[in-house]
Structure formats: C-alpha cells, structure tokens
Amino acid sequence: MASIAGPQDGPVAVTGASGYIGSHVVKNLVEHGYTVHACLRDTSREDKTSCLKDIDAAGPGSVVLFAADLMQAVSGSYDDAFTGCSAVFHVAADIGTDTSYDSPTPESMYTSLLDMTGGVLESARKAGTVKRVVYTSSTAAVMGRRDEGVEPGAAYTEDDWAGGKFETLDERYTYTNRQGETVNAWSVQRSAYAKGKVDAEILGYEFGEKTGIDVVSICPCHVLGPLLGKPHNTVWQRRIGLFLSGKTDFEGNGHTWNIIDVRDIAECQRLAAESDVATNRSRYMMVATDESQEPSMRILLDTLAELYPDINVAGDYNPEPSDHRLVARCTKAIEELGLKTHSAIDTLKSTGDTLIELGCIEPAKK
C-alpha cells in the first residue's frame, strides 16, 4: 500500500503509548496534527496517562486513550483501538522489565515477541483501513556475530542481521558464556530477544507481502533524551541516572555506547509512515549520527562531568580510556526520510535535566 498522507487520512494508533519511546511517538504525531489512539494496558493509572493527557492538551492534534493489553494481542485486544486508523505504530514489547508480569524465560520472551507482533498485525488487517505498520525492532536484530570477511570494527548497516547470514536462522543464535561454553539462544534472554526481534521483523515483512499493508522496521540502539514522566526512568536512561547519583552498575571498562535521541526515533517513525520512499521491508537503524554519539564509557562520563560540574559523576568508578567504538550510523534515515537529529550534548543534557526535574534521582553533589 501507499504511505499515509497526513492527519487527513484519519487517526493513527500507537501501542505502548505510555512508554518512553511510545509517549514520544504520540507527542510527535500530535504536534503534527494527528489524532492518536494511544494504546496502554490500564487507562486508569494516572502515572501512565498523565503525560499523554498533557500531550493531548497541548495539541494541535489529539489523544484518545484505549485500554489494550499487549499480552492479549492474539485475542484481539487491539481491534477496537485500530478501527478507522490509517497507520499503526507498534512500539510495545515485552523485554522482561515490566514488574506487572513474571520475568520471562528466554523461551517465553521469544514466543511472546512473535505472538504479540502477530496479534497486532492481525488487528491491523481486520481494521481494513491500515496502510502501513511501523514496527519498533532493535539493533539487537542487527548486531551480533558478523559474516566471514567483515573487518572487526566495521560499521553496521541495515543489511546486517544479528549473527550473520539471513538464511541461517537457527545457527546464528548461540552465545558463549563466561565458562567458554557455547549455548543456544534459549539459554539467555538477550539472545532470545535478538532472535525474537529478527523473526518478528520477518513475520511482519511476510505479512506485508500477503496483505498489501507495508511493514517498516525501526531499529534503535541506546536510547536517551528527555523523559516525559517518572515511569520512563528505565534501561539506558536509568544508567545515566545512576551516574548522576554517583553510582554505577557497570564493571571494568564498562560499555561502548551508540546513542540516539528518543525524539529522533519518534520523528523517524512518523517520517517512515509518511514516506513514499519507504516500502514494505524498509528498515532504518536509529543509531549515532557521528562519532560523538559513539563514546567509550570514559568519554561518556567525562562529557557528563563537563555538563554537570557540581555532580560527582559515577562516584569512584574510573574506566580506562578506550579507542573501541560501536560503529553504526543513521545515514539511511537521514538520506531517505530527511531525518534531522539532535547532538550528543543535547541528548545527554536533556536526559540528565529531566531525570533531576522529575525527581527520579538525587544528584550526587560534590
């Protein structure tokens, strides 16, 4: 099918609308005049709905809340919310951090990713009006063991699939534990999550070929940027909060970052829905724009220390300098969709400022 032309095509739906990425997708769409069917499990929870109500009040578009449980997607929980919609932005996912549910086993995480995505797609089909589904995948579906002949440190692109060749699905998902033992994907959640995201993308593309409803994937890496509410203090934002609280949960030299602003992800999602260039099977990595967004742990902490000179960033944690970088760029989204991105400094500052303003953390003052 074609892209959506804009708000004149009718309402759009966002799953996971109360989440960190989802709420920014809703905000971006409303700012561009859309009526958004915001889907979340419990519309009675003020902590989950307050930011959505604020977005609705700010306009110029509007937000309509729909109770829809991702875990019941296969039972048609999104049917009502998708009625009359021109596009669906499927942002919701079970990544094992929602305390409302039991922590999933690797097997159940993988199965739920596929089942829930399939349920969302079926509800989109039943609506009869949906032209395009924009699916929030992950760079977990991109990065992993590389094909033979690829230089170490080479940049990842949208042509990469986690673990190597697209065709050798089951062989790709292995993991070497600290004892040097090679185990399959079902033994660790992170491998099952990657496998689930890859297979959910494939499921979506095949659905698009059968139904004519385009499925476009967005693959974010380390998502930072302003929080719209306290419940958004999770995953990578939480790590920045720990640093500004004088703490860390990293060991050794920690982690190599590849940062993308949550506002840029939201903008990319809308542009992907509206683009005549994007089609079924289009895939866009939401990753760094330049080297400044690919910092080592040492550089990241030094940058935070410059932005917050009165805070004892990360306490006694002192990782060594490193030249290693996780290289991936959002060039395709910039060139094909016209995406404009925020700087690393802007992203880090807005993350820290909102963590403090919302009372998510107690800064470690010097």
C-alpha positions in Angstrom: 0.0 0.0 0.0 0.9 3.6 -0.2 2.2 5.8 2.6 -0.2 7.9 4.7 -0.6 11.5 3.5 -1.0 13.0 6.9 -3.7 13.7 9.5 -6.3 14.0 6.8 -6.1 10.2 6.3 -7.6 9.6 9.7 -6.4 8.6 13.1 -3.3 6.5 13.8 -2.7 4.1 16.6 0.4 3.7 18.9 0.9 0.6 21.0 3.0 1.0 24.2 1.9 4.7 24.2 2.7 5.2 27.8 6.3 4.0 27.5 9.4 6.0 26.9 9.6 5.7 23.1 5.8 5.3 22.7 5.0 8.6 24.5 7.4 10.5 22.3 5.9 8.9 19.2 2.5 10.1 20.4 3.9 13.6 21.2 5.4 13.9 17.7 2.3 12.8 15.9 0.0 15.1 18.0 2.4 18.0 17.3 1.9 17.3 13.6 -1.9 17.4 13.9 -2.7 13.7 14.1 -5.5 12.1 16.2 -3.7 9.3 18.1 -5.3 6.2 19.5 -2.9 5.8 22.4 -2.9 2.1 23.5 -1.9 1.1 27.0 -2.9 -1.7 29.4 -4.5 0.3 32.1 -6.0 3.7 31.3 -7.0 4.3 34.9 -3.4 4.7 36.1 -2.5 8.3 36.4 1.2 7.7 36.4 0.8 6.1 33.0 -1.6 8.5 31.5 -0.6 12.0 32.8 1.9 12.7 30.1 -0.5 11.6 27.4 -3.2 13.9 28.8 -0.6 16.7 28.8 0.2 16.0 25.1 -3.5 16.0 24.3 -4.0 19.4 26.0 -1.0 20.9 24.1 -2.4 19.8 20.7 -2.9 20.7 17.9 -3.8 17.0 17.4 -5.4 14.9 20.0 -5.0 11.8 22.1 -7.7 9.2 22.6 -6.9 6.6 25.3 -7.6 2.9 24.6 -7.2 0.0 27.0 -5.4 -2.7 25.1 -3.2 -5.4 26.7 -0.2 -6.4 24.7 -0.2 -9.8 26.4 -3.7 -10.3 24.9 -2.9 -9.2 21.4 -3.6 -12.6 19.9 -7.1 -12.4 21.4 -7.8 -9.1 19.5 -7.2 -6.7 22.3 -6.2 -4.0 19.8 -9.2 -4.4 17.5 -11.2 -1.5 18.8 -8.2 0.8 19.0 -7.2 0.2 15.4 -10.7 0.8 14.0 -10.6 3.5 11.3 -6.8 4.0 11.6 -4.6 4.7 8.6 -1.4 3.6 10.3 -0.2 1.6 13.4 3.0 2.4 15.3 3.8 -0.9 17.1 6.2 0.2 19.9 5.1 -2.0 22.7 7.3 -5.0 23.6 7.9 -7.4 26.5 11.6 -7.1 27.4 11.3 -8.6 30.8 11.4 -5.3 32.8 7.7 -4.9 33.5 7.1 -5.8 37.1 3.4 -6.4 36.4 4.4 -9.7 34.8 6.6 -12.5 35.8 10.1 -12.3 34.5 10.0 -14.2 31.2 12.1 -17.2 30.4 14.1 -17.0 27.2 11.7 -19.3 25.5 8.6 -17.3 26.6 10.3 -14.0 25.7 10.9 -15.3 22.1 7.4 -16.7 21.8 5.7 -13.7 23.1 7.6 -11.3 20.8 6.3 -13.3 17.8 2.8 -14.0 19.1 2.2 -10.4 20.2 3.5 -9.0 17.0 1.3 -11.4 15.0 -1.7 -10.3 17.1 -1.0 -6.7 16.4 -0.7 -7.3 12.7 -3.9 -9.3 12.6 -5.8 -6.4 14.3 -4.3 -4.1 11.7 -5.6 -6.3 9.0 -9.0 -6.6 10.5 -9.3 -2.8 10.7 -9.5 -2.7 6.9 -8.1 0.9 6.8 -4.5 0.5 7.9 -2.0 1.3 5.1 1.3 0.9 7.0 2.6 -0.6 10.2 5.8 0.9 11.6 7.4 -1.7 13.9 9.9 -0.8 16.6 12.5 -3.5 16.4 16.0 -3.1 17.9 19.7 -3.1 16.9 19.7 -6.4 18.8 18.2 -7.7 15.5 21.1 -6.1 13.5 24.3 -6.6 15.6 25.9 -9.8 16.5 28.3 -12.3 15.0 29.4 -10.9 11.6 29.7 -12.7 8.3 33.2 -14.0 7.4 35.4 -11.5 5.8 33.9 -8.4 7.6 36.6 -6.4 9.2 36.4 -6.0 13.0 35.0 -2.6 13.9 33.3 -2.2 10.5 30.1 -0.1 10.6 26.8 -2.0 10.9 24.2 -1.2 8.3 20.6 -2.1 7.7 21.8 -5.0 5.6 23.2 -6.7 8.7 21.1 -9.3 10.7 22.1 -10.4 14.2 24.6 -13.2 14.0 25.4 -13.3 10.3 23.6 -14.5 7.2 19.9 -14.0 6.9 19.3 -17.6 5.8 21.0 -19.5 8.6 18.4 -18.5 11.2 18.8 -21.2 13.9 22.6 -21.4 13.6 23.0 -17.7 14.3 21.7 -17.6 17.8 24.4 -19.0 20.0 26.1 -17.5 23.0 29.5 -18.2 24.7 29.2 -17.9 28.4 31.9 -17.0 30.9 33.0 -20.6 31.2 33.7 -20.6 27.4 30.7 -22.9 26.8 28.6 -22.4 23.6 24.9 -22.5 24.4 21.9 -21.9 22.3 19.5 -18.9 22.2 17.1 -20.4 24.7 19.7 -20.3 27.5 19.9 -16.5 27.7 17.3 -13.8 27.4 19.5 -11.4 25.3 19.9 -13.9 22.6 16.2 -14.9 22.7 15.3 -11.2 22.5 17.5 -10.8 19.4 16.1 -13.9 17.7 12.6 -12.7 18.6 13.1 -9.3 17.1 14.6 -10.7 13.9 11.8 -13.2 13.5 9.2 -10.6 14.3 10.6 -8.4 11.5 10.5 -11.3 9.1 6.9 -12.1 10.2 6.0 -8.5 9.5 7.5 -8.4 6.1 5.8 -11.6 5.0 2.5 -10.3 6.4 3.0 -7.2 4.3 3.6 -9.2 1.1 0.4 -11.2 1.8 -1.9 -8.3 2.8 -0.5 -5.3 1.0 -0.1 -3.5 4.3 3.5 -2.2 4.4 5.6 -3.1 7.4 8.6 -0.8 8.0 11.1 -1.5 10.8 12.9 1.0 13.1 15.9 -0.4 14.9 17.1 1.8 17.8 20.3 1.3 19.9 21.0 3.1 23.1 18.0 5.4 23.5 18.4 8.6 25.6 16.8 12.0 25.7 14.1 13.8 27.7 11.8 11.8 29.9 8.1 12.7 29.9 7.3 11.1 33.2 8.8 9.2 36.1 7.9 5.7 34.8 10.3 6.4 31.9 13.4 6.0 34.2 14.3 2.6 32.8 17.0 0.9 30.7 19.6 3.3 29.4 18.1 6.4 31.0 18.4 4.7 34.3 22.1 4.2 33.7 22.6 7.9 33.2 20.6 8.5 36.4 22.9 6.2 38.3 26.0 8.1 37.0 24.4 11.4 38.2 23.7 9.8 41.5 27.3 8.9 42.0 26.8 5.2 41.2 27.1 2.6 38.5 26.2 -0.9 37.8 29.0 -1.4 35.3 32.2 -3.2 36.0 35.7 -2.8 34.5 35.8 -0.5 31.5 32.0 -0.9 31.1 30.2 -0.4 27.9 30.7 1.2 24.5 27.7 3.4 23.6 25.9 4.2 20.4 23.4 6.9 21.3 20.2 8.0 19.6 17.8 10.6 20.9 14.3 9.4 21.6 12.9 12.5 19.9 14.7 11.4 16.7 13.2 8.0 16.9 9.7 9.5 17.2 10.4 11.8 14.2 11.8 8.8 12.2 8.7 6.8 12.9 6.3 9.5 11.6 8.5 10.2 8.5 8.6 6.4 7.8 4.8 6.3 7.8 4.5 9.3 5.5 7.4 8.5 3.2 6.8 7.4 -0.4 10.4 6.1 -0.5 9.8 3.6 2.4 8.1 0.4 1.4 7.3 -3.0 2.8 10.6 -4.4 4.2 12.2 -1.0 4.6 14.5 -1.0 7.6 16.0 2.0 9.4 18.6 1.9 12.2 18.2 4.6 14.8 21.8 5.0 15.9 24.5 7.6 16.0 24.8 10.4 13.5 28.5 10.9 14.1 31.5 9.8 16.2 30.4 12.0 19.1 27.5 9.7 19.7 29.7 6.6 19.8 31.6 7.3 23.0 33.5 4.9 25.2 32.4 4.8 28.8 35.3 7.0 29.8 34.3 9.7 27.2 30.7 9.5 28.2 31.5 10.0 31.9 33.8 12.9 31.1 31.1 14.5 29.0 28.6 14.2 31.8 31.1 15.7 34.2 31.5 18.7 31.9 27.7 19.1 31.7 27.2 18.7 35.4 30.4 20.2 37.1 28.7 20.2 40.5 27.9 16.5 40.5 30.3 13.6 41.4 29.6 11.6 38.3 29.7 7.8 38.8 31.5 8.2 42.1 34.7 6.1 42.3 34.0 4.3 39.1 37.0 5.0 36.8 37.0 3.1 33.5 40.1 3.3 31.3 40.2 5.2 28.0 39.4 3.1 25.0 39.6 3.6 21.2 37.0 0.9 20.7 33.7 2.1 19.2 30.4 0.6 18.3 30.1 1.9 14.8 26.6 2.3 13.3 25.1 5.4 11.7 21.6 6.5 10.8 22.6 7.6 7.4 19.8 5.8 5.6 17.1 7.6 7.7 18.8 10.9 7.1 19.1 10.5 3.3 15.8 8.7 2.6 13.5 10.2 5.1 15.1 13.6 5.6 15.6 13.0 9.4 17.4 15.7 11.3 19.0 14.6 14.6 19.9 16.1 18.0 23.5 16.4 19.1 25.0 14.1 21.7 25.4 17.0 24.1 21.7 18.0 23.7 20.6 14.4 24.2 22.7 13.8 27.3 21.8 17.2 28.8 18.1 16.7 28.3 18.3 13.2 29.8 20.0 14.4 32.9 17.9 17.5 33.3 14.6 15.7 33.2 15.8 12.9 35.5 16.6 15.6 38.0 13.5 17.8 37.4 11.1 14.8 37.7 12.7 13.7 40.9 13.8 10.4 39.5 17.2 10.7 41.1 19.1 12.5 43.9 22.1 14.1 42.3 25.5 13.3 44.0 26.5 16.9 44.7 30.2 17.5 45.3 
